[in-house]
């Protein structure tokens, strides 16, 4: 099973476009501000159910939403709201899968017809009003109240329907999923504008997430920040590019022997415990004078507990230091000289970081998360693993870019 193509409409810069997926790696290439990021965000926001806001609507449609709002509040011409009024305004993502006959078990709940055996299955994810009548009434009430209280000096919220949706869209819109008709899938026009079919409002939207067990999505964002451990800055980012931090996260998810130890892990844990006992004895001696001084102030008293200094050492703590990962530079015949990873060039850091994250994505997709309880149900591995990498070329020499793109898929597939 694979994603054959997607069609995106009314999302940011993409008024209507088709993206054909290749067998392995699909690369978006284009000038700045040409819509590459819009395409990535459409995939992320719809498939990972991230929040969609009014600013995600194609900007040329905002004027149409404004006019629709004017119809809503026009007292002279009563209006009957309909979902069809929104069909050409709302952003949506059409995902077309290629499914083989022996993969029917994965898609049993989304097959288009009872006679379907294999081929294409299309699902539309559209961000639209959950209940048009409720939206209509809520906007009219808010607008009328604003009109009563506004004056020449002060214009109160909401001044228009876009103004209302700017803050209230999450209360009245949601992502709905519809099964599409393959017979209505047509090629883009000569100017490459996609021609997606109309939303099938004659059928009810699905009451479940059709891609929850079909597609696993992992992302590497463009914001791979530099880390300066010598800096006083307290600003940190979750998407840390340092390999040492990624090793720690990988260890927690896939390797941690303290949660599910093997026989060899238990031997290692015994050695860690011995080291902890030695450290506790030493640190107690070091703090003894401070404890004696504290007792001159009357603490601890007869009923107060004594203070015990005890270390908390886990195998995972060994991986917390930011200079854990080092690269050997040269040997002078006696000693090895190594360089901490933060002193390597940006291109090298970025290449190593992205490659290791791909390995981590692969192993989490296949093995799951070892931090989960033993009694938790093991879910089926999703048949599609979609990895989105934004600006993989950042800091990389052009030849290295090509090498990475060629090898990224091999890394993700490097498992029996």
N, C-alpha and C positions, 0 to 999 in steps of 0.2 A: 504494500500500500504506500502511496505517496501523494503529496499535493501536486496536482497537475497545473493549476493556475489559480490566481485570485483576481477578482475585479473589485476596485475601490471606487466609491462614488461619494461626492459631497463631503470629503474629508480634507480639511485644510487646503493645500494647494492643488489637490487632486480632485478635479471636478468629475472626471470619469476616465479611468485607465485600467488596463489589464496588465498583469505581470505573469508571464509564463515561467514556471519553475523548471530548472534543468534536473537531470538525474541526481546530481551530487551537490554542486555549489552554484548558487545564483548570486551574481555580483551586480549591485546597483552602481552605475557610473554616470556622472552628469555634472554639469556646472553647479556652482554654488547657488542655492535657492531654487533648485530645479525640481524639488519634491522628493529627494531620496529619504530625508528624515521623516517626511510625512508618510511615506510608504511603510517605513519601519514602525512608526508609532501606530499606524492603523492596525498592523499585525499584532503589536503588543497590547494595545488598548482593547481591541475586540476579543482576541484569543485568550488574554490573561485577565479579562474582565476588570481592567483598570478604569478609573473614573474618566468619563468623557464630559467635557464642558462646552459651553457655547462657542468658545474660541476655536474649538475643533471643527466647527461647521465651516464649509467653504464660504469665504467672506462675501462673495457675490450673492449668496442666499440669505444673508442677514437682512438685506433690503426687502426681500420677499416676505420674510418673517415679520418685518415691520408693517408691511401692507396688510398682512393677514391679521395682525393685532388691531389695525385700524378698522377692519371689517368686524372684529369681535365687539368693539365698543361703539359702533355706529348705531345710534338709537333709532335713526330714521329707517334703516334697512335691517330688520331682524335677521340674525344669522344662525344657521344650523351647522355646528362644527362637525367635521368629518375627518377621519384619518387619511383619506385620499388627498386632502389639502397639504398634508405633510410629506407625501410619498416622494416628491421631487426635491425636498429640502433637507431631509434627514440623512446623516452619514451612514453608509453601510459597507460591509465587507462580504463578498461572495467567495466562498472557498469550495473549489471543485477537487474532489478526491478521485484517484484512480484506484479501484478496489478489485482484487482478483476473487475468483469464485471460492477459493479456499480460505478467504478472509471474512466470510459472511458473518461469523460470530462477533466480529468487532462492530459491525454496522447494522445488526439485526433490528435495532429500534429506530433507524433513520432511512431504511430502504424506501425508495420513492413509490414503488408499486409491488404488489404481491408476486408479479411475474418476473421481477428483476432478479438477475443471477450474478452479474458482474458488470464492470464498466465504471462510468462516472456517477458520482453522487454530489449534488450541489446543496450547500447550506448557506442561507443568507443570515448574517448577524446585522441587525439594524437598530440604531439608537433612535427610538421614537416615543411619542407620548404613550404612557401606560393606559390612560383613559382620557380621551380627547374632551369629553364633556366635563370631567373634573377640572382639567386644565383651563378650559374655557370659563367656567364659573369662578375659579380662583383668581384668574387674571382680571375679570370684570369687577369683582369685589374689591381687589386691591387698587385697580385703576380708579374706580369711582370714589373710593375713600381718599386717594391721593388728590383727585380733582377737587373734592370738597375742602381739603385743608391747604391746598396750594394757593399762592397769590402771585402778583407780578414780581415780587422780590425773591420768592423761594419756590422752587419746583421740587415737590416731594416724589419719592419713589413709589411706583414705577412710572416713568414717563412714556414707556412704550413696551411692547411685548418682548423685544430683545433685552431691554433693561430688566424686566421681570425675570426672564430666564437666566440672566447673568448670575443671579444668586439662588434661584429656585429650581433650576433645571433638574437637579438630582432628585427632587421630590416628585416630579411629574413625568420624567422620562426614564426608560430602562432599555436594556438590550434584549430584543426578542429574536428568536431563531425560527426560520421557515425553511421547509424542504423545497428545493427548486426543481424545475422541469427541464431535463436535459434537452428535450426537443426544441426548447426556446433559447438554447445557448447559441449565440451567433458570433461571428468574427467581428473585430473592431472595424470602424469605418476607415476610409483611405487615409485620414489624418491621424490614425491610431487612437481615436476616441472609442472607448468601450461602449457597447450597447447592451447593458444588462437588462434582463427581463423585468417586468413590473413585479412588485412585491405581491405574492399570492395571498391577498387578504380574504379570498374565498375559503381559505383553510385557516384553522387556528394555529397560533404559534406553538412551538414545542414547550412543554412545561418542565424541561430539564436542559442541562448544558450538553449539547450534542458532542462537544469535543473534549469533555472532561477526561475520559479514559482513552481517547484516540490520539491526542497530540500533547506531548510534553514540550514546553517552551522554556528555553534558557536564553538569557541575554547578557551581552557585554556592552555596556554603554560607552559612549565616547569620553565620558568624564573619568578617565583613569588618572587620578591626581598624583602629583609628585609628593613624596614623603620626605620630610626633613626632620629626623629625630632630634637634631640639635636645636630646632626651633622652639620658641616659647608659645607658639600658636596652639590654642586648644581646639581648633577646628579639625574635625575628623570626618572621614567619609566611610560609609559602609562598603563601597566598592573600592577596596584597597588594592593597589597594583603590586605591592610588595609581595614577593613569593613567600616570605616567612609567614605573613598573615594568612595567605592562602593555604599554606601547609598546615597551619593550626586548624583552620576551618575544615580542611579535608580530613585531618586526623580525627576531629570530633565526630564527623559524619560517617566515616568509613572504617577507621582503624582502632578507635579507643579500646584498649584491652581491659580497662577497669569496668566497662559496662558488660562486655561479652567476651571474657578472657578465654584463650586457648591454654593448653598445657605449657607451652613455651612462654606465653604472656605471664602466667602465674610465677614462673621463675624470675622473670624480669621485675615483677611487682614486689617480690620478696627483697630483691636488691635495693629497690627504691625505698622500701620501708626501713631497711638497715641504715641507709643514708639519712633518712628522716630522723631516726632515733639518735644517731650521732650528732646531727645538727641541733636537735632539741636539747641534748645534754650541754652542748657548747653554748648555746644561746642563753640557757638558764644561768650559767656561770657569769656570762657577760652582763646580764641584767640584775644580778644579785645585789650589787651595791645600790642601784637605783631603787630596788624594792626595800632595802634596809632604810634608805633615806625616806621613802614614802611612809614607813612605819612610825617615824618620829612625829608625824602629824596625826597619829591615832588611828591609822588605817593599815591593816585590817584590825577591827576590834574583835571581841570574843565571838560575836555572832555574824561577823562578816566573812565571806569566803576568801580564801587566799587567792592571790593572782598567780596564774600559771602561764608561762610563755610557751606556746606550742606552735610549731610550723604547720602549715597546710600544704603538703606537697603531693601533687598528682603528676602522672606521666605527661598529661597534656600541658602542665605548667612549663615543662622544659621547652616547649615550642613558642613561648610568648615573646621572647626577646627579639627585637627588630633586626639584630645583626646575626641571627641564627644562620642565614644562608650566606655563604661566602664562596668566592670563586678563586681557585689557585692561579697565581700569576706566574711565579717562577720559583725554582729551587736553586739555592747557592751552593748546594753540596752538603749543607748541614741542616738548614731549616727551609720549610715551605713558607712562602709569603702569599698571603691571601687578601682579597679585597672584599669588603662588605658590599652587599648588593646595591645599597643606596648610592654608592659611588660609581656605579656603572652608567654608561650612556643611556639616554632615554629610549633609543631604538632597541637596544639589547634588553632592557627591563621590560619593555612593552611586548617584545616577541616571547620572552620566557613566560611572562605573566599570562598572556592570552593562551599560549600552548598548554600551560598547566591547568588553566580554568576549563579548557576543552576536555582534558582528561578527567577533571573533577565532575563536569557535567555528565560525561559518559558513564562513569562509575556510579553516580547517584541515580541515573536513569535505570541502570541495570540492577543495582544492588539495593536501591532504596536508601533509607537513612537509618544507620545503626543506633541512633539515639532513641528511636521509637521503642516502646515496650515490647517484650517478647510475645505477649499475648495479643498484640494488635494484628488485625487481619492483613495479610500480605496482598496487596493489590496487583492486578495484572499490569505488566509492563506495557505502556502505551506503544502502539505499533509505529507511530511517527514521532521522531525527535527533531524538533525544529530549533536551530540555534541561530540567533540574530546577533551579529557583531557590527556595531556602529563605528565607522572610521577605523578599520583595522590597519590602515596605512599610516596612522599617526606616528610620526617620528621614525618611520622605517624607510630605508633606502629602497628605491624602486625595484631592484632585483630581489631584495628580501621580501617585499610585498608579494611578488609573484610566487616565491618559494612558500610563503606562509599560506597563501590561498590554495596552492596545489596540495599542501600537506594537511590542512585543517580537517578535511573530510577523512583522510587516512587516520588521523588521531582519534576522531569520533568513532571510527569503525574498528579500531584496534582492540577487539575483544572477540573471543571465540563464540 
